[in-house]
Amino acid sequence: MSYRICETLETEKQAMRDVYCQTMIDLANQNDRIVVMDADLMNSVGTVPFGEAHPERTVNCGIQEANMIGVAAGMSAVGMVPYCHTFGCFATRRCLDQIFVSAAFAKANIRIIGSDPGITAAMNGATHMPFEDMGSLRDIPGVTIIEPTDSIMLDNVIRQLERANGVYYVRLSRKNAVQIYQPGSTFEIGKAAELRPGTDVTLMATGVCVAEALKAADQLAREGISAAVVNVFTLKPIDRDAVEHYARSTGAIVTAENHSIYNGLGSAVAEVVAETCPVPLERVGVLDRFGQVGTVDYLREIYQLDAKTIYEKARKAIARKNQ
């Protein structure tokens, strides 16, 4: 793992879905076992160029996501490497039994790409806004769950998965992300990435909350508080060593995720903290609520997934530590 952080937080010029598609074209040019599967959303998820480049290895299953996973598992059994792409709500809710039985239990070798998790579903509204996708898959044995933060990480992770074996769920926004990493950065699946060192509190974030955690750390720094910022982009397996290290070194942790606080990043970190080094822990995430229609900025504020909330939780965690 070797990465460099951008000095400023700027929105990327290329959409995540476009980077995903180009990476898949590159991989398919070199590996004739790769197949891209879709559930009638090729325009929305950006895989049309792949279909044009490799029509013989593009499978549009139609609006039958569960069947897509079953077909992918079957193709895996004969040596193909399927990448199944649809909206995250459909990739998980509609496919849970197929992922459990046909994929994980059968030890299939497939990748499931879930687009527009949480508030990034934006104007598609509540039915398309999964706050529970990582949590539902986290309970299935052997499933690896990854949430790339920007297109640099996405490209590197997708390339790593070509050589991997097993069931992988990759959670990503379709649109342009905030760029965190500089080109050429590489990552290790299952290992957290420290973005900023700190001594007073650790902010552990994933996905769109990483940029908000960096903003919160800046605000804390202006008040003389040293906050470590850690990108936990692999939810499962959680980097237990990193969680324990930061619990011991800073004595307080805040988690931030574009997901329900139930069975997501906050829960995973809390489990490790409780078992290894109990310290004050505060969670930023979606409470027991459904989604709704709105822009990402509006929803970020409504669900309190912003830098302000992370900052306030950090102050609370530090106060608890000092009691």
N, C-alpha and C positions, 0 to 999 in steps of 0.2 A: 504494500500500500504506500503510494507516494502521491501527495496532492498539495496543491497551492491554492490559497484562498484569494478571491478577488478583493481588492481594496475598497470597492464601493458596491452597493447593492443596486444592480441595474436589471431591467427585464431583458431577457434574451431576445434576439432578433428572429430566431427560428423556433417554431412550435415543437413541443415535445413529440407529438405524433409524427411530424415530418422527420425528426431525427430517428425515431424508432423505425420508421419505414426504410429510410436510407441505410441504416445499420443492418436491417434484415436483408436488403438487397445485396449488400456487400458480403454478408455471411453466406447467402444462398449461392452467390457466384462461385464460392469456394467449396461449398458442401451441398451435394445433390440430395442429401437426406432431409434437408430442412423443408418444412411445409408450413405455410401461413394459412390459418383457418379463421373464418369470420362468420358472424351471425347477422348478415344483411346490413352491416354498418361500415362498409369499406370507405365510403365518402366521409363519414363522421370520424372514424378512427384513423383515417389517413393512409390506408393500405392500398389504394388504387394503383399507385406507381409500382408496387410490388407485383400486383396482378398483371400489369402490362409487361414487366420485365420477366416474370416467371409464371405465365398463365397455367402451365402444367402442374405447378406446385402451389396453386392458390385454390382453396376450397371454401366456397360460400355455402354454408349449411342452412341459410335462411334463418328466420326468427324461431329457432329451436335450439337454444343454448345448451340444454341438457344433452341433447343428441350430439351436439358438437363435441362435448367432452368425451362421450362414449366413442365417437368415431376417432377422436385423437388418441384415446387409449388403445384402440385397435390398431391404428397406424403405428403407434409406438411399439406394439408387440412384434411387428415385422421389420423393425429397424429404422423407421422414420422418426424425425424429431419435430413434432408439431408445436407451433406457437398459436394459441387460441386467443383471439382479441375481440373483446366486446366491452360494453359499459360495465363498471365494477359491480353495480347492483345486480345485473343479470348474470355476470360471471360467477357470482357467489350464491345469492339467494336461490336462483333457479337451478343451480347445478350442484348443490351441496351433496346430495346423495351420490351423484355420479363421480364427483371428485373424491368422495370417501371410498366408494366401492371400486369403481372402474379404474380410477387413477391411483390413489394412495395405497389402498389395500392390495391392489394387483401389482404394485411396484412399477407403474408405468413411468415413462420418461417424457413428460410434457411440461410446457410452460403456459401459464394462464395470465394474460395481460388484461388487467381491469382498469379501464379509463374512467376519468372524472370521479374520483372518490370524494366523499364529503362535500364540503362547500364548493368545490370546483365544478360540481354539476350545475351550479348557478341557476340559470333560467329554466332548466329542465325540471326543477322542482323536487318535491318530496319523494315521489315514487322512484326517481332516478338518483337519489342522494344517499349513498350507502355510508352510514356512520358505524356499521357493524361488520363490514366485510373482513377486515383482518381478524377480528375477534372470532367470527364463525369458523374461519379456516385454521385459526391457531390451535383449536382443539383436535384437529385431525393429525394423527401420527405421521411424521415424515414430511410434512409440507413445510417448505421454506417460504417465508414472507419477506418481501423486499419493497421498499418505497424510495426509489431514486429521487434525489432532491432537485436536480437540474439536468439539462441535456448532456452535459459532460459526464456526469455519473451514469445516466441512463445508457449512453453508448457503451461505456466500459462494462457495466453490469450485463447488458444483453450479449456482449461479446463473450463474457465469461460463461454465460449459460450455455453457449454452444458446446462447451466441453464438459458441462455438468451432467449429472444423472439424477433423476428423481422428479418430484412434483414441485414446481415453483410458481408462486403467485407474485406478480409484479404490479404494483399499484402506482398509477401515474396520471397526471393531468394531461389532457389533450393539448392544451393551449401553451402559451409562452410562460415559462417559469422565471423566477428571479435567479440570476446566475450567482452561484456561490463559489464554484470551483473554476480554476483556470484550465485552459486546454492542456491535454497531456496528463492530467491527474488520473491516478489509478486507485482502486479500492479493493478491499478484501471482504467478500460476503461473510457476514457473521461477526465482523469487527466494527466497533463504533469509531467514528472519526472526530478527533478533537479539533474544533475550529478556533478555540481561544482558551488559553490556560486561565485558571482562577483559583482562589484560596478560600473564599467566603461561602460560595454556593455554586451548585452545578445546575445549568439549564440543559436538560436532555430533550431534544426535539427531533421530529421527523417530518418529511414532506414540506408543505407550505409553511409550517410553523418554524422551520429553521431560520428563515430570514427574520421572522418576528422575534425569535430568541436572541438573535444578534443585536437587534434594535434595543431590546430590553436590557441586554448586557451593557450597551453604550450608556443608557440612562442610569443604570446602577453605577457605572464607572464614574459618571459625573458627580455622584454622591460619595465617592470613595469606597465603593463596594466592588470587590474583585469577583467576577462571575465567570466560571468556566462554561464554555458552550460546546456541547457534544452532539454530533449528528448520529443518531441511532437509526440508521437507514435499514437495518435488518431487524425486524421485529421478532422473527423466529428463525434460527435460534438466537435468543437475546445474548448479547455479549456480557455474560455474568462477571467476567474479570473486570471489565470496564466499570460496570455498575458498582461493584464492591470497592474498586479503587477510588472512585470519586466520592462515594459515601464516606470513606475513611479520610480522604484528603481535604474535603470541604465541609463535611458534617451536615450538609443540607442539600436537598435535591428538589428541583421542579421539573416535571415532565410536561411536554406540550405536543399535542397531536390533533390532526384534522380527522378525528374519529371519536367514537364514544369512549368515555372514561372506563367503561366496563370491558374488560378483556382485551384492551389495547396496550399501547406503550406504557401508560401509567400503571396498569395492572401488572405487566411483565416486570417493570422495574421494582414495584412494591414487593413482589414475591421474592426477588433476589435480596432486596434490602432487609426484609423481615427475616430471611434465613441466614444472612451473613453479617450485616452491620446495621442494626436499626438506627435510623436517623430521621429527623423531620423530613417529610415528603409531602409536597403539594402537587396536585394534578390540574393541568389545563387541558380541557377537552370538552366534547359535547356531553351535556348531562342527559337525563332520561327523556329525550325529545326526538321528534321526527324532523325531517328537513322541511324546507319551504322555498318558494321562488324568490330570487333576488340576485343582485350582482355579487361577485366574490367579496368585494370590499364591504358591502352591506351585511352579508352573511357572517363575515369574519367578526364584525362588531356585535351582531345580534347573538352569536354563539360564544362570544368572548374568547376568541382564539387569537387575540392580537397582542402586540408588544406591551400594551398597558396592563393587561391582565397577567401576563407572565411576570412583569415587573412587580406587580402587587403581590403575587404569590411568592416571589423570591423574598420580598421584605417580610412576609409572614413566616416563611420557613426559617429565615435567619433569626427572627424574633423568638420563635419556638426553640431554636438551637441555644439561644442565649439565656433562656429561662433558668 
